Structures are given as structure tokens and as C-alpha cells.
Amino acid sequence: MAEPRQIDPNYKSARKNGKCYRGHPMTQKNTYVQPSGYTVCRRCKADREREAYRARCARRAREKANG
């Protein structure tokens, strides 16, 4: 299997410490492996998705209010 893509420059050093680059523990339970092989911290992924959802809702509310 191919090595996971590494976008963040701190990725390797963070993984050596057993944490994602935001400091969450990178355990088997907290790690999601995307179909491409890239590993993602589940907590960070949930945070990003939650923020995107809030932004979408706010945008839709503004659009509805403006007509």
C-alpha cells in the first residue's frame, strides 16, 4: 500500500509524538483513513465539518433574508 499523502509539514513530527498537528491523540480509534490512504484526525475532521455546516447555514439564512 502506498504511503499516505502528507500535506502539513509538521505531520511527521506530530505523528512521532502520537498526536495530530492540533494536538489531538492519534490513536487507532481517533484516526480515519481516507480511500486515498491519507490519514485524518477524526476530531479535526468533525471540527472542520461542523464549521462548514455553520457557514452554509449562515449563508443560506443571509440569502433567504435578502430575497
Residue pairs with C-beta under 8 A, 6 or more apart in sequence:
1 37
2 37
3 37
4 33
4 36
4 37
4 38
4 39
5 36
5 37
5 38
6 12
7 38
8 14
8 21
10 21
11 21
14 20
14 21
14 26
15 26
18 25
18 26
18 27
19 25
19 26
20 26
20 41
20 43
20 44
22 41
22 43
22 44
24 30
24 41
24 43
24 44
26 39
26 41
29 42
30 41
30 42
30 43
31 39
31 40
31 41
31 42
32 39
32 40
32 41
32 42
32 45
33 39
33 40
34 40
